[in-house]
Amino acid sequence: MKPNDVIKVFVGCDPNNCDLEQMMVLDYSIHMHTSVPVEIIWMQLSRDPESYWYSNPETNEGWNTTKWATPFSGFRWAIPEYCNFSGKAIYMDADVVVLSDLNELWEHPIRGESVVAAKTKANMTRLCTCLWDCEKAKTTILPVAQIKKDPDGHQKMMDLVKNNSQLVESYRDSYNCIDGEAEVIEDIKILHYSDMGTQFSHKYSLARVEKEGFKHWFDGKITPHPRPELAELFDRYYTAALEADYKLEDYRIKPFGAFPKKTNKRYKGNKITRPENDNKKSFFKRLFNI
């Protein structure tokens, strides 16, 4: 890293203050472990026409979130253009606890035709924590103006990456450790508590948003996480952040209000947190391996 470099971390999060706990813990964990300067850019839907994340569902202007599973699903594709196709940038969802020095990921090579470093496992690329080479992405990623107005824009980009494995430089799995997987805490670089129904932050956020008089954006079923020691880890970081004078109010913004998105009512998590769902495939799915 050059002396004047700053690690840029783009974080996708809710625009109605549902994710304050996640944001605080992530912020604290990044700065607790990282040895170099970090700039965090919170990516949240905005009513401000001057904002990069502007959306007006009533007039069909700005970002079209209709088919997104989260309030920020498509934002990751805007990062290279936001950075003027220069330098590098890390993207991560808000539901993350960083347990290592982010400079390690920042210095990861992106070689050949690859434009992004990410987790590739079992024929699946996970871009929920990734490192962009913004300059190389210029000739690959669709223009933001095109992606934001297309309700299928996010999925088209996901399909592009899925069908062109040469675009992704594979990194160490534990930089995006999904719900702990089979790793012990000591071997996890970045913990992504990905199952939206088992997220550790619900313990704090659901009661808070109800008290504040609005609904959380996740409308699916809430269930316990299968690894209580990871929930305890989140609790420790949450408490440590408060003791270090981090405050939820520091992350609060003027609420965006209602926005269209896919419902989570049929959300089934992942096979790590809910392996029983993987065993419930119908006869025809097993027969045809789908």
C-alpha positions as CSV (number, residue, x, y, z in Angstrom):
1,M,0.0,0.0,0.0
2,K,1.3,3.5,-0.9
3,P,1.6,5.9,2.1
4,N,-1.3,8.1,1.0
5,D,-3.7,5.3,0.1
6,V,-6.9,4.8,1.9
7,I,-8.9,1.6,1.8
8,K,-12.3,2.4,0.4
9,V,-15.1,0.2,1.8
10,F,-18.5,0.4,0.2
11,V,-21.3,-1.0,2.4
12,G,-24.8,-1.8,1.3
13,C,-27.4,-1.1,4.0
14,D,-31.0,-0.2,4.6
15,P,-32.2,3.4,4.1
16,N,-34.8,3.4,6.9
17,N,-32.5,2.9,9.9
18,C,-33.1,-0.8,10.4
19,D,-29.4,-1.7,10.2
20,L,-27.9,0.7,12.7
21,E,-26.7,-2.2,14.9
22,Q,-25.0,-3.9,11.9
23,M,-23.4,-0.7,10.8
24,M,-22.0,0.1,14.2
25,V,-20.6,-3.3,14.7
26,L,-19.1,-3.4,11.2
27,D,-17.5,0.0,11.6
28,Y,-16.0,-0.9,14.9
29,S,-14.7,-4.2,13.8
30,I,-13.1,-2.7,10.7
31,H,-11.2,-0.1,12.7
32,M,-10.4,-2.5,15.5
33,H,-8.4,-4.8,13.2
34,T,-7.2,-2.7,10.3
35,S,-3.7,-1.2,10.4
36,V,-4.2,1.5,7.7
37,P,-6.7,4.3,7.1
38,V,-10.2,3.3,6.0
39,E,-13.0,5.3,4.4
40,I,-16.5,3.8,4.6
41,I,-19.1,4.7,2.0
42,W,-22.6,3.7,3.2
43,M,-24.7,2.9,0.2
44,Q,-28.3,3.7,1.0
45,L,-31.3,4.6,-1.1
46,S,-31.8,8.4,-1.1
47,R,-34.5,10.8,-2.0
48,D,-31.9,13.4,-2.9
49,P,-31.7,13.7,-6.8
50,E,-28.0,14.6,-6.4
51,S,-27.2,11.4,-4.6
52,Y,-25.5,8.5,-6.4
53,W,-28.1,6.3,-4.7
54,Y,-31.2,8.4,-5.7
55,S,-34.4,6.6,-6.1
56,N,-38.0,7.8,-6.5
57,P,-40.4,4.8,-6.8
58,E,-43.4,7.1,-7.3
59,T,-42.0,8.7,-10.4
60,N,-39.9,5.7,-11.6
61,E,-36.7,7.7,-11.4
62,G,-33.3,6.6,-10.2
63,W,-32.6,3.1,-9.0
64,N,-35.3,0.5,-9.7
65,T,-35.3,-1.9,-6.7
66,T,-38.4,-3.9,-7.6
67,K,-36.7,-7.3,-7.9
68,W,-34.0,-6.8,-5.3
69,A,-34.0,-9.1,-2.3
70,T,-32.4,-6.4,-0.1
71,P,-32.6,-2.6,-0.2
72,F,-29.1,-2.5,-1.8
73,S,-28.7,-5.6,-3.9
74,G,-27.7,-3.8,-7.2
75,F,-25.5,-1.1,-5.7
76,R,-22.3,-3.2,-5.8
77,W,-22.2,-2.9,-9.6
78,A,-22.0,0.9,-9.3
79,I,-18.8,1.0,-7.3
80,P,-16.2,1.0,-10.2
81,E,-18.0,3.9,-11.9
82,Y,-18.5,5.7,-8.6
83,C,-14.7,5.5,-8.2
84,N,-14.2,6.9,-11.8
85,F,-12.9,3.6,-12.8
86,S,-9.7,4.2,-10.9
87,G,-8.0,2.2,-8.1
88,K,-9.5,-0.5,-5.9
89,A,-12.6,-0.7,-3.7
90,I,-14.0,-3.3,-1.3
91,Y,-17.7,-4.1,-1.2
92,M,-19.5,-5.8,1.6
93,D,-23.0,-6.2,2.9
94,A,-23.8,-4.6,6.2
95,D,-24.3,-8.0,8.0
96,V,-20.6,-8.5,8.4
97,V,-18.0,-8.6,11.3
98,V,-14.4,-8.1,10.2
99,L,-12.0,-10.3,12.2
100,S,-8.8,-9.5,10.5
101,D,-6.8,-6.6,9.0
102,L,-8.6,-5.5,5.8
103,N,-5.3,-4.6,4.3
104,E,-4.7,-8.3,3.6
105,L,-7.8,-8.4,1.3
106,W,-6.9,-5.0,-0.1
107,E,-3.6,-6.3,-1.3
108,H,-5.0,-9.4,-2.9
109,P,-4.0,-9.7,-6.6
110,I,-6.6,-9.5,-9.4
111,R,-4.8,-11.1,-12.3
112,G,-5.5,-11.8,-16.0
113,E,-9.0,-11.0,-17.2
114,S,-10.4,-10.9,-13.7
115,V,-12.0,-7.6,-12.6
116,V,-13.0,-8.6,-9.0
117,A,-11.7,-10.9,-6.3
118,A,-14.4,-12.9,-4.5
119,K,-15.3,-16.2,-3.1
120,T,-15.9,-19.0,-5.6
121,K,-17.0,-22.3,-4.2
122,A,-19.2,-25.1,-5.4
123,N,-19.7,-23.4,-8.8
124,M,-21.0,-20.3,-7.1
125,T,-19.5,-16.8,-6.9
126,R,-20.3,-14.8,-3.8
127,L,-20.0,-11.0,-4.3
128,C,-21.3,-10.1,-0.9
129,T,-17.7,-9.3,0.1
130,C,-15.4,-8.6,-2.7
131,L,-12.5,-6.5,-4.0
132,W,-12.9,-4.5,-7.2
133,D,-10.3,-3.5,-9.7
134,C,-12.3,-0.4,-10.8
135,E,-10.2,0.3,-13.9
136,K,-10.5,-3.3,-15.3
137,A,-14.2,-3.4,-14.5
138,K,-14.9,-0.5,-16.9
139,T,-15.1,-2.7,-20.0
140,T,-17.1,-5.4,-18.3
141,I,-19.8,-3.8,-16.1
142,L,-22.8,-2.2,-17.7
143,P,-23.1,1.6,-17.3
144,V,-24.8,2.6,-14.0
145,A,-27.4,4.6,-15.9
146,Q,-28.5,1.3,-17.6
147,I,-28.3,-0.9,-14.6
148,K,-30.3,1.4,-12.3
149,K,-33.4,1.7,-14.6
150,D,-33.6,-2.0,-15.5
151,P,-35.4,-4.0,-12.8
152,D,-33.4,-7.0,-14.0
153,G,-30.1,-5.2,-14.1
154,H,-28.7,-6.7,-10.9
155,Q,-29.6,-10.3,-12.0
156,K,-28.1,-9.7,-15.5
157,M,-24.8,-8.7,-13.9
158,M,-24.9,-11.7,-11.6
159,D,-25.5,-13.9,-14.6
160,L,-22.6,-12.3,-16.4
161,V,-20.2,-13.2,-13.6
162,K,-21.7,-16.7,-13.2
163,N,-21.2,-17.4,-16.9
164,N,-17.7,-15.9,-17.2
165,S,-15.6,-17.4,-14.4
166,Q,-12.5,-15.7,-15.8
167,L,-13.8,-12.4,-14.5
168,V,-13.4,-13.5,-10.9
169,E,-10.1,-14.0,-9.0
170,S,-10.8,-16.5,-6.3
171,Y,-9.7,-15.6,-2.8
172,R,-9.5,-17.4,0.5
173,D,-12.9,-18.6,1.5
174,S,-12.7,-17.2,5.0
175,Y,-12.7,-13.6,3.7
176,N,-16.4,-14.2,3.2
177,C,-17.3,-16.9,5.8
178,I,-21.0,-17.6,5.4
179,D,-22.6,-18.1,8.8
180,G,-19.4,-19.7,10.1
181,E,-19.5,-22.6,7.7
182,A,-17.2,-25.3,9.3
183,E,-14.6,-22.8,10.5
184,V,-13.6,-22.1,14.1
185,I,-13.7,-18.4,15.0
186,E,-10.0,-18.1,15.0
187,D,-9.8,-19.0,11.3
188,I,-12.4,-16.6,10.1
189,K,-11.2,-13.5,8.4
190,I,-14.6,-11.9,7.7
191,L,-17.8,-13.3,9.2
192,H,-20.8,-12.8,7.0
193,Y,-23.9,-13.7,9.0
194,S,-25.8,-14.0,5.7
195,D,-29.0,-15.9,6.6
196,M,-31.4,-12.9,6.9
197,G,-33.7,-14.9,9.2
198,T,-31.0,-15.7,11.7
199,Q,-29.1,-12.5,11.9
200,F,-27.6,-11.6,15.2
201,S,-28.6,-8.0,15.0
202,H,-32.3,-8.9,15.1
203,K,-31.9,-9.3,18.8
204,Y,-31.5,-5.5,19.1
205,S,-33.0,-4.0,15.9
206,L,-36.4,-5.7,15.8
207,A,-37.5,-4.3,19.2
208,R,-36.0,-0.9,18.5
209,V,-37.7,-0.4,15.2
210,E,-41.0,-1.6,16.7
211,K,-40.6,1.0,19.5
212,E,-39.8,3.6,16.9
213,G,-43.0,2.8,15.1
214,F,-41.9,1.2,11.8
215,K,-41.3,-2.2,10.3
216,H,-38.0,-3.9,9.5
217,W,-37.3,-4.4,5.8
218,F,-36.9,-8.2,6.3
219,D,-40.4,-9.6,6.4
220,G,-39.5,-13.3,6.6
221,K,-39.5,-15.8,9.5
222,I,-37.0,-15.2,12.3
223,T,-35.2,-18.3,13.6
224,P,-32.2,-19.0,16.0
225,H,-28.7,-19.2,14.5
226,P,-27.3,-22.7,14.8
227,R,-24.0,-21.5,16.2
228,P,-24.6,-19.6,19.4
229,E,-20.9,-18.9,19.8
230,L,-21.1,-16.7,16.8
231,A,-24.1,-14.8,18.2
232,E,-22.0,-14.3,21.4
233,L,-19.2,-13.0,19.2
234,F,-21.6,-10.4,17.7
235,D,-22.8,-9.5,21.2
236,R,-19.2,-8.9,22.4
237,Y,-18.5,-6.6,19.4
238,Y,-21.7,-4.8,20.0
239,T,-20.9,-4.1,23.6
240,A,-17.3,-3.3,22.9
241,A,-18.4,-0.7,20.2
242,L,-20.6,1.0,22.7
243,E,-17.8,1.0,25.3
244,A,-15.5,2.6,22.7
245,D,-18.0,5.4,22.3
246,Y,-19.6,4.3,19.1
247,K,-23.3,5.2,19.0
248,L,-26.2,4.0,17.0
249,E,-27.3,7.6,16.4
250,D,-24.1,8.3,14.5
251,Y,-25.5,6.1,11.7
252,R,-29.1,7.3,11.6
253,I,-30.3,9.2,8.5
254,K,-33.6,10.7,7.4
255,P,-35.7,7.6,6.6
256,F,-36.2,7.0,2.9
257,G,-39.7,5.5,3.4
258,A,-41.4,2.7,1.4
259,F,-39.6,1.2,-1.6
260,P,-40.4,-1.8,-3.7
261,K,-38.5,-5.1,-3.2
262,K,-39.0,-8.8,-3.3
263,T,-40.8,-10.2,-0.3
264,N,-38.8,-12.5,2.0
265,K,-41.8,-14.4,3.3
266,R,-40.7,-17.6,1.5
267,Y,-37.0,-17.0,2.3
268,K,-35.3,-20.3,3.3
269,G,-31.9,-19.2,4.3
270,N,-28.9,-21.3,3.3
271,K,-27.8,-24.9,3.7
272,I,-25.3,-23.9,6.4
273,T,-27.9,-22.5,8.8
274,R,-30.8,-24.7,7.6
275,P,-29.4,-27.9,6.2
276,E,-32.8,-29.5,6.6
277,N,-34.1,-27.4,3.7
278,D,-31.5,-29.0,1.4
279,N,-32.9,-32.4,2.3
280,K,-36.5,-31.5,1.5
281,K,-36.0,-31.4,-2.3
282,S,-38.9,-32.9,-4.2
283,F,-38.5,-36.3,-5.9
284,F,-38.3,-34.6,-9.3
285,K,-35.6,-32.1,-8.1
286,R,-33.5,-35.0,-6.9
287,L,-34.2,-37.0,-10.0
288,F,-33.1,-34.2,-12.3
289,N,-30.5,-32.8,-9.9
290,I,-32.0,-29.3,-9.8
